[in-house]
Amino acid sequence: GEIYIPVQALCRFAGTSIGFEGGTPEDVLYYSGSRLRLEIYGKDEYVSANGRYFYAPGGAVEIDGRLCLPADTAARIFSCRAQVDREAAWILTPRSWR
């Protein structure tokens, strides 16, 4: 199965406070802050981050009331890679981020 990461966690990872601009699951959902603008297009399998489009297999999904993206997609948004096993996912960041 796919490993998912909550959008809220991605926003915290970006180091910015994010304001949700509304929408329904069938609409475009916007999360924007000073360093990240994330657009999620309903059930579409693409998301936009700061104007760049990323493939999200299966699209965004709601898990326990939180909107989530596949771990691989989340990592690509930040030009990183994801390491995934059966129980967890890690986003591996460049040393310059630490």
C-alpha positions in Angstrom: 0.0 0.0 0.0 0.9 3.6 -0.4 2.3 5.6 2.6 0.7 9.1 3.0 1.8 12.2 4.8 -0.7 14.8 6.1 -0.7 18.1 4.2 -0.5 20.0 7.6 2.8 18.2 8.3 4.2 19.3 4.9 3.3 22.9 5.7 5.1 22.7 9.0 8.1 21.1 7.2 8.1 24.1 4.9 8.6 26.3 8.0 5.6 28.5 7.2 2.2 29.0 8.7 -0.4 28.0 6.2 -3.8 29.3 5.8 -6.5 27.1 4.2 -8.4 29.1 1.6 -11.4 26.8 1.3 -13.1 24.5 -1.1 -14.7 21.1 -1.1 -13.2 17.8 -2.0 -14.4 18.3 -5.5 -12.8 21.8 -5.8 -9.3 23.2 -5.7 -8.0 23.4 -2.2 -5.4 26.1 -1.5 -2.9 26.2 1.3 -0.7 29.2 1.2 2.0 30.8 3.3 5.2 32.8 2.8 7.3 29.9 1.5 4.7 27.4 0.1 1.5 27.6 -2.0 0.0 24.2 -2.4 -3.0 23.6 -4.7 -4.8 20.3 -4.5 -7.3 19.7 -7.4 -10.1 17.6 -5.8 -9.6 14.0 -6.9 -7.1 14.8 -9.6 -3.8 13.0 -9.5 -1.8 16.2 -9.8 -1.0 18.8 -7.2 0.7 22.2 -7.6 3.4 23.5 -5.3 4.7 27.0 -5.9 3.6 26.8 -9.6 5.2 23.4 -10.2 3.0 20.3 -10.9 3.6 16.9 -9.3 2.0 13.6 -10.0 0.2 12.2 -6.9 -0.8 8.6 -7.6 -4.4 8.2 -6.5 -4.6 11.9 -5.6 -5.0 13.4 -2.2 -6.9 11.3 0.3 -8.5 12.0 3.6 -7.2 9.8 6.4 -8.6 10.2 10.0 -10.0 13.6 9.0 -6.7 14.9 7.6 -5.9 15.6 4.0 -2.8 13.6 2.9 -0.5 13.2 -0.1 1.6 10.1 -1.1 5.0 10.2 0.6 6.9 10.1 -2.8 4.9 13.2 -4.0 5.5 15.0 -0.8 9.3 14.4 -1.1 9.4 15.6 -4.7 7.7 18.9 -3.8 10.8 19.6 -1.6 13.3 18.2 -4.2 14.0 15.4 -1.8 13.5 11.7 -1.9 11.3 9.5 0.3 12.5 6.3 2.0 9.5 4.1 2.6 9.0 0.7 4.4 5.9 -1.1 5.3 5.3 0.9 8.5 6.7 4.4 7.9 8.1 7.0 5.5 10.9 9.4 5.9 11.7 12.4 3.7 15.4 12.5 3.3 16.6 16.2 3.1 19.9 17.5 1.8 22.5 18.2 4.6 22.1 21.9 3.9 18.6 21.8 5.4 19.8 20.6 8.8 
